Structure formats: structure tokens, C-alpha cells
Amino acid sequence: MSIKRKIEIFSAGCPACVEAIETVNEIACSSCEVEVLDMHQPAVAAMAKEHGVRNVPAMVVDGKLADCCAGRGIDEATLRAAGVGVPLY
């Protein structure tokens, strides 16, 4: 029986996503099962949300969002600090 590490790549097809997919495919080993998931598909987007994916590209390894992909995304306080919602006059 072969045991595999499941690597899910959440992608929107952008250049950064394509580069991430290429990188994962280059470093994947025989124990890796790589699956590219299209964020344009509603079911995939829902699955990404369940994993805590906030932007793409993102990787989930064996059901856990990779540390490199966690903790980012839109933050209201940061946007306001940059001036979003603050009148210029």
C-alpha cells in the first residue's frame, strides 16, 4: 500500500499561481500527490474558505494550510491606515 502526502494548490490562474504550481511540481517527490484546484469553481472556493485560504496561490498539505500561506488577506485596520475610507479634503 502506497502512502502519499496530499498537496492541494489553490490557484486563480494568475502568473504568481503558475509560478507556485511550477515550484511545487519541481520539488515534489514520489510521496507527493499534487492537485491544482481552480478558485473560479464555487465548490473549490468554498473548500478554500474552510481551510482558511485568504488569497492565492495557497497550498494545503495533508489538510492543513501551509504556514507560508496563512495570516494574510484584507485587514480593515491596515486599509484604513493606508488611507482607504479617509477623505482627502
C-alpha angles and dihedrals in degrees: 000000000000119000117205135191108232114224117186117191115199107208140173093193095253122143091259090052092049090051091049091050091050091049093050091047090050094052098035116114134204089275092059125093106193121198124181113211123200112228089202087074111087093220091052092048090052091049090049091053090052089055092049096251108165100171141007146291093043133161129212114193117196091340097311125106107243113248090239089063102043132094100027132107139087114337118185095211092053092048092050091049087055089054103262108150093012114116116234093218 
